[in-house]
């Protein structure tokens, strides 16, 4: 997919935006039981698009990488599902499924950890590699900038939650909400991007039709 230029609002502009409509806790499911996991995985396999992300307990020692992932997150248009490593075999079937596009931001660290666990993801769409700031083309566009540019909303990420212990059992409510929305936001952005592209194509088609009528 070719780079898609977007105008990223400044911090001054963004402060006046409404907050991103986060998934509430009741729409985020932490999957713990095998039977429940199997049922959810079969449901997710019917989805053409899934938001995706992973969380890992950070390593604060130099030259020592994380042993994660310690959590796998998938999101649809209105729900998110979180899986622990004990269900990694089921998670693998989703990640290696070629009929499902998995969208997210900056998969570099995720890919290293997934491959270390013998998972070879297929049909990953890294929005960081697609979205391009029209003013600063060489700067990376992450989820905050993408939400501001395409949805005109403010997306806040908790640094404390991001750097928390994802091996913790049970996870805190804050961690669950953070993780669910980390997968949900890319899905929302992909849908908006897809709609924008369709409008762009329709507009170009109308121009061509008018030209042909002349």
Protein Blocks (a to p, Z undefined) as FASTA:
>chain_A
ZZdddddddfklmmmpccdddddfklpccdfbfklmmmmmmmmmmpmbdcddddddddfb
ehiacfbdfbdcdddfkbccdddfklmmmmmmmmmpmkbccddehjllmmmmmmmnopac
ehiacfklmpccfklmmbccdfklmmmmmnopacdddfklmmmcfkbccddfklmmmmmm
mmmmmmmmmmmmmmmmmmmmmmmmmmmmmmmmZZ
